[in-house]
Amino acid sequence: MKYSVGWVISFHADKILRLKRKLIHQYWLLPLFTLSLLLTTFFPLSSTQACNFNQAARELRGVWLTNIDSDVLFSPQTTTKAIARLAQSNFNTLYPTVWNWGYTLYPSEVAHKITGVSLDTTEGLQGRDVLQEIIQQGHQQKMSVIPWFEFGFMAPADSELAKQHPQWLTQRHDGSTIWWEGKVHQRVWLNPLNPEVQKFITDLIVEIVSNYDVDGIQLDDHFGYPAEFGYDPLTIKLYQQEHEGKSPPNDPTDAEWIRWRADQITAYMKQLFQAIKQANPQAIVSLSPNPQKFSLESFLLDWHQWEQAGLIEELIIQVYRQDLDSFVRELEQPEVITASNHIPVSIGILSGLKGRWVSLAQIKQQVEATRDRNLAGVSFFFYESLWNMALEAPETRQTLLKSLFTPKLERPSLLDCQSATNG
């Protein structure tokens, strides 16, 4: 039998991809940077093998649970009712925030050691372990629970974290540290290149995956920082050490300067991935960034590089667009297609914001567009706007979502990609 050159290349590329993924996940005790570099050099990831999810059998149906503009986490009764309602609507994955406003939403020894506060002091959270409640109830409903490390390196300017550790903050070229989120909230950014910051963040995440029966951990764009920052003394010194004493460009949008900082964050992510796998090999490392261009150029987070290095096991791209053409355009970007060849890639859909309603028709249209491109599923931002922040009645929205998500399905995983390769 004769084989085409394309078939032979594809066959061997699939074997290489299978070997690479197997080695990455079985030998996580090796220094990850060394392993990743070795594998990427000799066994580059193939773009010829798609995960080929069988959407009749598996689909991600997720939702983010947050403590901003939402009451879902502030009483046991409300949390219980929300999880039951989501289960009735055939959702299968919960992404509850656990790190927000400079505080944890679970009792944390790590946070207490650094800030003196072990748990968010907001009324309704004190005396509770909301994460444990969600895990227990979510698993009872056969839903996966992947805590969302929402604020990442960002913190309120008036938080105990920022006030007690000002040396941890990065700054602009003019020395300023305040970053406005909208027109209301003053934020600051921890320096992800600072070894003390890295230890603190790693310890927080390892604390979660070690002490709780979670299905993974999720990071997002806040695991970078705004491109206008990076002019703190520590970062400048590191840059000068690698550039023969030359200081960083004054222009924060300089391509080489963006690349250098993004690469430093990627280097830390390699260390963090290894630490997560050492603590809990079964914990999924999930990421929910903006589209690649914005993510890299605005927040120095190069998720395409992370995915190519095997540092992401689930990707949910935030595509919060009203216009269908612009929505679809993001789904068809080359890096999205490439990533979907290796890992489950889903789309984050905006179900509404306070003062910004999203119609049922738009939600349905975007879910169908995602399915048409054979992606792994969808997740909605955020719980409260699924039902309440809308022109339609909550019952009407729940009925539509359940119809979109019928029948019940399990969520996809990296094993589906491996199975597709083996098949």
Legacy VTK file of the C-alpha trace (Angstrom):
# vtk DataFile Version 3.0
C-alpha trace
ASCII
DATASET POLYDATA
POINTS 423 float
0.000 0.000 0.000
1.280 3.453 -0.870
1.064 6.384 1.549
1.142 10.087 0.764
3.898 12.259 2.195
1.234 14.205 4.133
-0.113 11.021 5.723
3.359 9.889 6.803
4.160 13.295 8.330
0.840 13.368 10.139
1.285 9.793 11.430
4.707 10.458 12.907
3.706 13.896 14.217
0.852 12.277 16.098
3.232 9.743 17.654
5.563 12.571 18.696
2.709 14.579 20.207
1.537 11.540 22.156
5.053 10.897 23.488
5.553 14.537 24.459
2.289 14.802 26.381
2.952 11.486 28.100
6.415 12.560 29.224
5.270 15.981 30.429
2.554 14.521 32.637
4.370 11.421 33.859
7.723 13.003 34.664
6.675 16.266 36.297
9.255 15.720 39.043
12.002 16.599 36.570
12.849 20.301 36.381
10.058 21.470 34.078
12.107 24.013 32.205
14.690 21.372 31.278
12.037 18.858 30.306
9.995 21.342 28.287
13.064 22.697 26.492
14.238 19.185 25.669
10.868 18.071 24.388
10.181 21.239 22.439
13.586 20.985 20.768
13.342 17.354 19.728
9.582 16.785 19.645
7.821 20.015 18.613
4.052 20.046 19.119
2.154 19.022 16.025
-0.679 21.082 14.585
-1.935 18.123 12.575
-3.726 16.253 15.382
-6.975 17.797 16.562
-8.603 16.716 19.819
-11.785 15.943 17.865
-14.165 16.146 20.793
-17.334 14.169 20.341
-19.806 16.892 21.244
-22.555 14.314 21.582
-20.642 12.852 24.542
-18.695 15.727 26.165
-18.902 19.506 26.392
-17.670 22.096 28.864
-20.612 23.934 30.414
-19.073 26.205 32.994
-19.844 29.331 34.972
-17.764 31.707 37.065
-18.933 32.395 40.622
-17.662 35.707 41.947
-18.179 38.009 44.924
-18.430 41.147 42.783
-21.932 42.346 41.807
-23.291 39.007 42.984
-24.754 37.568 46.182
-24.108 33.953 45.276
-21.274 33.407 47.788
-22.512 35.396 50.776
-24.736 32.853 52.523
-24.828 29.052 52.664
-28.442 29.075 51.504
-27.729 31.235 48.446
-24.705 29.154 47.475
-26.626 25.897 47.851
-29.550 27.199 45.809
-27.236 28.427 43.040
-25.430 25.109 42.655
-28.732 23.228 42.579
-30.079 25.579 39.908
-26.953 25.164 37.780
-27.158 21.384 38.109
-30.797 21.494 37.008
-29.696 23.470 33.942
-27.102 20.768 33.134
-23.953 22.779 33.865
-20.978 20.570 34.684
-18.192 22.902 35.897
-17.956 25.577 38.590
-15.208 28.218 38.677
-15.551 29.891 42.112
-13.270 32.809 42.899
-10.875 32.119 45.776
-8.475 35.089 45.539
-10.047 38.498 45.198
-9.610 42.072 46.528
-6.294 41.048 48.129
-7.871 38.363 50.289
-8.695 34.670 50.091
-12.252 33.374 50.194
-11.159 30.316 52.144
-9.288 30.116 55.495
-5.636 30.498 54.473
-2.586 30.062 56.667
-0.433 31.432 53.851
-2.462 34.645 53.600
-2.526 35.051 57.377
1.246 34.770 57.567
1.753 37.474 54.932
-1.115 39.888 55.655
-2.385 38.975 59.116
-5.781 38.170 57.578
-6.714 34.568 56.812
-10.093 35.162 55.166
-12.025 37.925 53.403
-13.614 39.995 56.158
-16.818 40.745 54.223
-19.985 39.903 56.117
-21.355 36.560 54.978
-17.929 35.007 54.414
-16.583 35.042 57.965
-16.850 31.758 59.836
-17.337 29.826 56.597
-15.218 27.878 54.179
-17.095 28.713 50.990
-14.683 26.730 48.842
-15.293 23.559 50.845
-19.045 24.100 50.626
-18.887 24.464 46.845
-16.640 21.428 46.425
-18.907 19.221 48.531
-22.133 20.331 46.883
-20.682 20.536 43.387
-19.303 17.023 43.555
-22.600 15.747 44.923
-24.181 17.157 41.771
-21.440 15.520 39.650
-19.959 18.902 38.744
-16.232 19.651 38.596
-14.931 22.445 40.817
-11.918 24.425 39.617
-11.143 27.414 41.882
-10.521 30.665 40.049
-7.455 32.631 41.197
-9.162 35.784 40.000
-6.990 38.726 41.046
-3.667 37.041 40.236
-0.934 39.655 40.742
-3.431 42.496 41.148
-4.487 43.911 44.518
-6.479 46.888 45.803
-4.206 49.803 46.656
-5.640 49.928 50.185
-5.415 46.180 50.879
-3.287 44.829 53.723
-1.181 43.025 51.140
-0.272 46.257 49.369
0.178 48.297 52.542
2.389 45.754 54.300
4.554 44.871 51.292
5.087 47.993 49.180
8.455 46.603 48.045
6.551 43.875 46.202
4.856 46.314 43.831
5.887 47.079 40.289
5.652 50.618 38.890
5.544 52.772 35.788
8.463 54.680 34.337
7.434 57.753 36.377
7.443 55.729 39.608
3.652 55.622 40.021
1.965 52.416 41.124
-1.790 53.114 40.968
-3.750 51.510 38.138
-7.400 52.419 37.724
-9.843 49.607 37.067
-12.731 51.475 35.521
-13.287 54.863 37.104
-13.725 53.632 40.654
-11.161 51.108 41.833
-7.513 51.888 42.540
-5.347 48.819 41.992
-1.666 48.006 42.319
0.281 45.119 40.811
2.621 42.702 42.518
5.849 42.155 40.617
5.791 38.576 39.244
9.586 38.723 38.814
10.122 39.247 42.551
11.128 35.933 44.215
9.159 36.822 47.362
6.035 37.486 45.322
6.538 34.247 43.433
6.814 32.300 46.674
3.680 33.916 48.096
1.577 33.215 45.005
2.931 29.682 44.621
2.265 28.949 48.300
-1.328 30.183 47.981
-2.041 28.025 44.953
-0.287 24.955 46.343
-2.254 25.432 49.563
-5.488 25.134 47.577
-4.590 22.116 45.440
-3.057 20.345 48.449
-5.774 20.904 51.045
-8.936 20.693 48.968
-10.452 18.040 46.729
-10.429 20.366 43.739
-10.384 19.318 40.113
-7.831 21.968 39.221
-6.904 25.633 39.525
-7.633 28.442 37.085
-5.583 31.551 36.302
-6.493 34.418 33.975
-5.027 37.634 32.476
-4.286 38.956 35.937
-1.423 36.473 35.969
0.415 39.032 33.900
0.377 42.761 34.542
-0.359 45.904 32.495
2.344 46.630 29.922
2.866 50.164 31.271
4.448 48.661 34.408
7.780 46.907 34.917
9.996 49.890 35.747
10.599 48.942 39.385
14.240 48.657 40.534
14.246 44.863 40.685
12.953 44.426 37.133
15.298 47.076 35.753
18.254 45.361 37.403
17.319 41.992 35.944
16.920 43.535 32.502
20.287 45.285 32.739
21.995 42.046 33.736
20.824 40.484 30.470
21.442 43.571 28.294
25.011 44.607 29.141
23.872 47.278 31.581
21.360 48.868 29.206
18.109 50.080 30.794
14.678 49.092 29.463
13.144 51.276 26.724
11.142 54.247 27.954
8.353 53.142 25.642
6.417 50.391 27.468
4.998 49.146 24.154
8.441 48.430 22.681
8.176 44.940 21.160
11.425 43.603 22.631
10.578 44.979 26.079
7.132 43.371 25.949
8.687 40.073 24.844
11.334 40.113 27.578
8.828 40.712 30.373
6.397 38.144 28.971
9.210 35.582 28.868
10.034 36.248 32.535
6.419 35.581 33.483
6.462 32.410 31.398
9.602 31.261 33.229
7.777 31.679 36.541
4.742 29.842 35.162
6.974 26.864 34.420
8.025 26.781 38.071
4.433 27.135 39.249
3.188 24.355 36.959
5.787 22.030 38.406
4.844 22.992 41.978
1.155 22.335 41.280
1.898 18.920 39.811
4.176 18.006 42.690
1.415 18.882 45.164
-1.454 17.339 43.207
-0.665 15.591 39.913
-4.357 15.299 39.079
-5.120 19.023 39.393
-5.912 20.580 36.013
-4.047 23.788 35.203
-6.689 25.946 33.548
-6.310 29.407 32.024
-9.002 31.918 31.019
-7.229 34.767 29.215
-8.302 37.379 26.700
-7.484 36.731 23.023
-3.751 36.321 22.429
-2.893 39.710 20.919
-4.570 41.704 23.689
-3.342 39.329 26.378
0.305 39.675 25.303
0.429 43.334 24.334
-1.709 44.666 27.190
-0.955 42.235 30.042
2.328 40.582 29.027
0.750 37.138 29.188
1.729 34.986 26.232
-0.702 32.124 26.572
0.184 30.779 23.132
3.723 30.199 24.389
2.365 28.643 27.573
0.225 26.261 25.580
3.109 25.306 23.280
5.273 24.586 26.336
2.649 22.253 27.824
1.799 24.570 30.729
-1.969 24.694 30.120
-4.329 21.718 30.299
-7.519 23.657 29.676
-8.002 26.975 27.883
-11.104 29.178 28.066
-10.670 32.320 25.979
-12.695 35.331 27.082
-14.462 36.490 23.929
-16.804 39.124 25.318
-18.129 40.526 22.043
-21.599 41.709 21.075
-21.074 41.566 17.314
-21.191 38.016 15.958
-18.602 38.649 13.241
-16.008 39.893 15.728
-16.894 37.001 18.057
-16.351 34.433 15.318
-13.166 36.139 14.157
-11.577 35.481 17.561
-12.615 31.829 17.464
-10.862 31.373 14.135
-7.488 32.873 15.065
-4.534 30.567 14.207
-3.373 30.274 17.828
-6.863 29.155 18.888
-6.912 26.469 16.219
-3.381 25.385 17.143
-4.241 25.132 20.835
-7.385 23.136 20.080
-5.158 20.529 18.446
-3.543 19.782 21.802
-5.871 20.660 24.685
-9.555 21.360 25.360
-10.230 24.915 24.170
-13.506 26.539 25.181
-14.913 30.039 24.880
-15.839 32.409 27.684
-19.179 34.052 26.862
-20.465 37.188 28.544
-23.966 36.594 29.918
-24.214 40.160 31.198
-22.781 42.779 33.526
-24.274 45.256 35.917
-25.773 47.849 33.592
-24.899 45.856 30.469
-27.542 43.304 29.636
-27.005 40.483 27.175
-29.998 38.972 25.397
-30.899 35.308 25.229
-30.676 35.524 21.455
-27.025 36.645 21.625
-26.141 33.913 24.139
-27.747 31.219 21.966
-26.025 32.554 18.842
-22.582 32.505 20.461
-23.015 29.026 21.933
-23.993 27.710 18.508
-21.062 29.490 16.810
-18.690 27.846 19.306
-20.181 24.432 18.653
-20.015 24.935 14.898
-16.229 25.222 15.206
-15.946 21.988 17.193
-14.476 23.681 20.257
-14.682 22.018 23.652
-17.502 24.099 25.144
-18.378 27.370 26.845
-18.230 29.069 30.220
-20.315 32.071 31.238
-19.270 35.232 32.995
-20.936 35.333 35.391
-23.479 33.500 37.577
-25.625 36.485 38.558
-26.126 37.632 34.967
-27.214 34.189 33.828
-30.587 34.820 35.427
-30.957 38.226 37.041
-29.156 40.984 35.115
-31.325 40.840 32.035
-34.511 42.054 30.387
-35.940 38.528 30.259
-37.343 36.830 33.345
-34.981 34.480 35.246
-37.270 31.523 34.518
-37.155 32.257 30.792
-33.367 32.392 30.758
-33.072 29.201 32.787
-35.397 27.391 30.383
-33.339 28.447 27.361
-30.007 27.500 28.935
-31.342 24.095 29.911
-32.581 23.579 26.355
-29.124 24.497 25.034
-27.505 22.074 27.478
-29.778 19.059 27.010
-28.914 16.277 27.559
-26.471 16.295 30.467
-22.885 15.763 29.348
-19.536 15.275 31.064
-16.854 17.913 30.640
-13.930 17.273 28.240
-10.388 16.792 29.485
-6.845 16.479 28.217
-7.363 12.707 28.157
-9.802 13.210 25.294
-6.950 14.653 23.231
-4.729 11.734 24.158
-7.514 9.297 23.306
-8.041 10.976 19.965
-4.328 10.637 19.271
-4.302 6.997 20.350
-7.317 6.374 18.154
LINES 1 424
423 0 1 2 3 4 5 6 7 8 9 10 11 12 13 14 15 16 17 18 19 20 21 22 23 24 25 26 27 28 29 30 31 32 33 34 35 36 37 38 39 40 41 42 43 44 45 46 47 48 49 50 51 52 53 54 55 56 57 58 59 60 61 62 63 64 65 66 67 68 69 70 71 72 73 74 75 76 77 78 79 80 81 82 83 84 85 86 87 88 89 90 91 92 93 94 95 96 97 98 99 100 101 102 103 104 105 106 107 108 109 110 111 112 113 114 115 116 117 118 119 120 121 122 123 124 125 126 127 128 129 130 131 132 133 134 135 136 137 138 139 140 141 142 143 144 145 146 147 148 149 150 151 152 153 154 155 156 157 158 159 160 161 162 163 164 165 166 167 168 169 170 171 172 173 174 175 176 177 178 179 180 181 182 183 184 185 186 187 188 189 190 191 192 193 194 195 196 197 198 199 200 201 202 203 204 205 206 207 208 209 210 211 212 213 214 215 216 217 218 219 220 221 222 223 224 225 226 227 228 229 230 231 232 233 234 235 236 237 238 239 240 241 242 243 244 245 246 247 248 249 250 251 252 253 254 255 256 257 258 259 260 261 262 263 264 265 266 267 268 269 270 271 272 273 274 275 276 277 278 279 280 281 282 283 284 285 286 287 288 289 290 291 292 293 294 295 296 297 298 299 300 301 302 303 304 305 306 307 308 309 310 311 312 313 314 315 316 317 318 319 320 321 322 323 324 325 326 327 328 329 330 331 332 333 334 335 336 337 338 339 340 341 342 343 344 345 346 347 348 349 350 351 352 353 354 355 356 357 358 359 360 361 362 363 364 365 366 367 368 369 370 371 372 373 374 375 376 377 378 379 380 381 382 383 384 385 386 387 388 389 390 391 392 393 394 395 396 397 398 399 400 401 402 403 404 405 406 407 408 409 410 411 412 413 414 415 416 417 418 419 420 421 422
